[in-house]
Every structure is written in C-alpha cells, then in structure tokens.
Amino acid sequence: MSYAAAIQELSAMVPELYTGTGQPRRKFSLDEVRTLLGELGNPHHAFPSVLIAGTNGKGSTAATLASILSASGLHTGLYTSPHLTRANERIRMDGAEIDDDAFARLYFRVHDAAQQLVMDGRLPRLPSYFEILTAQAFLRFAEARAEIAVLEVGMGGRLDATNVVDPLLSVITDISLDHMEWLGPTISAITREKAGILRPGGTMITLPQHPDANQVLGEVATELGVRGVSAAAYVPGAEVVGAYSVQALGAEVPVDSPLLGAHQHRNLALAIAAAVELKWNHGLPIMAASIAEGIRQTRWPGRLERIERDGVDWILDVAHNPAGAWALRAGLRSAMGDQRLQMLIFSCLRDKPVTEMAQILFPLFERVVLVPIHAARAAAVDDLLLAAKATGTPAVAAESVSGALELAEEGAHGGAIVVSGSVYLVGEARSRLLGAQGAKA
C-alpha cells in the first residue's frame, strides 16, 4: 500500500481524547499496547531507551539529547509528538525522518496486525492514532538496530503508549496545568501521572520546579527507590544571554544552542545531565566535545524560530498553553527589549485557556490577526475575538492561515510578525512560508 493511503487512513482517525460525538471517551490501557507489540515481536525490547515526560520542554530536551547521542557516534532513534507538517517527523534515526516507503510499510504492518488481533478477540478495538505511530517507531528503531532511542511521552506518562519500555533514565521536564480533563485538575495530580514513567530502582533526572510537583516527584521516587539526579548544576545564571559554558565530564563544555529563549536553559540542562548519567552509569561513549557538538547541531523547528522572507522577519513558536505563552513572552522581551511588537497571528484549540493566553500575549502587540485552523478541537474565531476584545488589543479575523499571512505581511512595516498559539497553526504557516509541500496527518 502507498504512503498516501497510509496518511489518508491516519488522517481519518478522530483522536479518542475529543471525539465530539457525545460517546464515552476511550480508556487507555498499556495491556492493549503490549498485546499489539507482542504480535509484532516486541520491538521495544530491541533497544535501550530514555523516556521524557513533562508539560513543556520535553520535545526540546529530547531533540537535544538525541543530537548529543548522535554526535557521540551512537546510532540514535528519536520519537516525538506532535509534528509540524508531516507525520514522518515524529520518527527519526540519526536526525533523519523516516522515509515515505518505510512509513507506509510499517503503518500497514501495524494496522494489519491490529486488525487481526481484533478479529481474534485479543484486542477490544483498533489502536489509536498515537499507539499506531508509537508501534511504527519501535519497529523502525528495531529494524535499524538503534543503539539507543530517545522517546518523548505524548501525554501524561502512566498510560502513555511509550511507557511500555524499560528506560535507562526517566527525565521529567517542567510541569504545569494542561490536559486537565485527562490528567487531573491540579499540579499534584498531573505530576503523579507524569511520574508514572519512573521505575523501581531506576533513575530520575529533573530540576526543582513548582513546589507541588517537587513534593509528588519526591514521594513517588521514595516509594519506588528511585535515585534522583538534579540538573541544576548545568543551569546558567539568570543574567546569561546567548552562549555560555558549564562544567561536565571534567571539562568546560560550551553551550551554544540554536534553540532561543532563556527557558531553553532548563531543557538544555536536563539533556546535559542525561548525557552525563548515560556516560558514567551506562558506559555510553559520550565526551564533553560531543555534548557541545550535539547541542550546537540540534534542530527543533517552531520554537522561537526566525524565518526571513521578502524582508519580513517571522518568529514562529508553538506556545500552546499558558506556560508556553509566558516562555514566548520572555523570549520576545529578551530579543526585542521593551519595543512594542507589531503583529501576532494567533489561534489555539478550544480546550486551552484562551482568555489567559490572550492576556499573556496580546498586549505585547499593536494588532492581532486571528485565524481558523484545521483541527477538530479548534477554537472558534468569534471566541478568539472576544478574548482579544477583553485585552483591549485591536484584532481582525482572517479566513485562512494563508490569508492571515498575507494580511500580516501587507501590514508589516519593517517589524517582526509572530505566529503562535497552536502546533497546527505554526506547522501550516511554516510550510507556507518555506514553500514546503507534503502530506499532513
């Protein structure tokens, strides 16, 4: 079967989290994922892994750590979510995304195995979109004989499909309120779900953060006999702007990351701490020089990413929750000072706190362009306009992302245009700005 057919089938899957049908939403079970993977030969047992959970920063941390491991000469897999443009982006070996033919072959292998399991009564239903992609990733890494894989948790941790592996390390990034209807209404409840990636006698790498998160992580670590490793030694002072150095593996390591914003210092610290732990306690051939090189070579688009086109400076950032919005605000302030920014193109999903995100971001801009996005959970433009009105920021609505880009570009007078609020928005805007083509799932 073709890649186009695989993408079409994936695209037709309505995420179980938000069916919009009024039907009871699916209860996920790792037993179902294990049954599927068992039918596929348990590919997740074929390689060692690092598992990364958190609310914000887990993708940046995963991409940086994978780059460090590749720079160390290790055949490295990377599994992340969501994607910006193509589903292939989620599954990478040594920095290269899975090609179309391999994606299609593995998709139909997983789909056919799952369908047979359902027919045999061994599975109650077909796997979800995310479960299928996760199985594809595990097969890809097993076939490629990955020496290690870095896995980003999709949501939560305890019941996430990635949590079937037995990781060498469990990394937990900053935790904040998000996906509350699934993970719980408080920081404590959300943290307990994310702490589900910890293993008895295992190792947890994290940083001091919200007191409630710290308390829960400490409690769970104690219950499981987990050894905690703090990455605090690798976080620079608050006054640092641009490149800096840290002491790691007995040497001074220059940290010169293409990922912009002071919030990335914490993500970089977690990646460095994980690399050091993998060196000292798991014998991986990681050197100070390969840490520096891996950080420098990290590629993770859509995070305070700058694109210049026809003399206009575009800044793209997937700030999709209040914590991300605050990080974007701080990053823009660092880059632009107190200068009032010219224009923001914004959209988000309806389950996000639209009013709060608007209050954080909109007052920074002279004008906001609000736009519909192609997502089942997209917020209505009328609701976005109401949120803008409450901030007092002038706002207009565009009929499409391409229309929003044109409208913003026409009104740009040498200033920067920021695109943010949703991965869906940033992905489509980025493709159009770069002239990229390709299937989107």
C-alpha positions, 0 to 999 in steps of 0.5 A: 500500500502507498504512503498516501493511503497510509496518511489518508487512513491516519488522517481519518482517525478522530483522536479518542481524547475529543471525539465530539460525538457525545460517546464515552471517551476511550480508556487507555490501557498499556495491556492493549499496547503490549498485546499489539507489540507482542504480535509484532515481536516486541520491538521495544525490547530491541533497544535501550531507551530514555523516556521524557515526560513533562508539560513543556520542554520535553520535545526540546530536551529530547531533540537535544539529547538525541543530537548529543547521542548522535554526535557521540557516534551512537546510532540514535532513534528519536520519537516525538509528538506532535509534528509540524507538517508531516507525520514522518517527523515524529520518527527519526534515526540519526536526525533523519525522518523516516522515509515515505516507503518505510512509513507506509510499510510499517503503518500497514504492518501495524494496522494489519496486525491490529486488525487481526488481533481484533478479529481474534478477540485479543484486542477490544478495538483498533489502536489509536492514532498515537499507539499506531505511530508509537508501534511504527517507531519501535519497529523502525528503531528495531529494524535499524538496530538503534543503539539507543532511542530517545522517546518523548511521552505524548501525554501524561506518562502512566498510560502513555503508549511509550511507557511500555519500555524499560528506560535507562533514565526517566527525565521529567521536564517542567510541569504545569496545568494542561490536559486537565480533563485527562490528567487531573485538575491540579499540579499534584495530580498531573505530576503523579501521572507524569511520574508514572514513567519512573521505575523501581530502582531506576533513575530520575533526572529533573530540576526543582520546579513548582513546589507541588510537583517537587513534593509528588516527584519526591514521594513517588521516587521514595516509594519506588527507590528511585535515585534522583539526579538534579540538573541544576548544576548545568543551569546558567545564571539568570543574567546569561544571554546567548552562549555560555559554558558549564562544567561536565565530564571534567571539562568546560563544555560550551553551550551554544544552542540554536534553540532561543529563549532563556527557558531553553536553559532548563531543557538544555540542562536536563539533556546535559545531565542525561548525557552525563548519567548515560556516560558514567552509569551506562558506559555510553561513549559520550565526551564533553566535545560531543555534548557541545557538538550535539547541542550546537547541531540540534534542530527543533523547528517552531520554537522561537524560530526566525524565518526571513522572507521578502524582508519580513522577519517571522518568529514562529513558536508553538506556545500552546498553553499558558506556560508556553505563552509566558516562555514566548513572552520572555523570549520576545522581551529578551530579543526585542527589549521593551519595543512594542511588537507589531503583529501576532497571528494567533489561534489555539484549540478550544480546550486551552485557556484562551482568555489567559493566553490572550492576556499573556500575549496580546498586549505585547502587540499593536494588532492581532490577526486571528485565524481558523485552523484545521483541527477538530478541537479548534477554537472558534474565531468569534471566541478568539475575538472576544478574548482579544476584545477583553485585552483591549488589543485591536484584532481582525479575523482572517479566513485562512492561515494563508490569508492571515499571512498575507494580511500580516505581511501587507501590514508589516512595516519593517517589524517582526510578525509572530505566529503562535498559539497552536502546533497546527497553526505554526506547522501550516504557516511554516510550510507556507512560508518555506514553500514546503509541500507534503502530506499532513496527518 
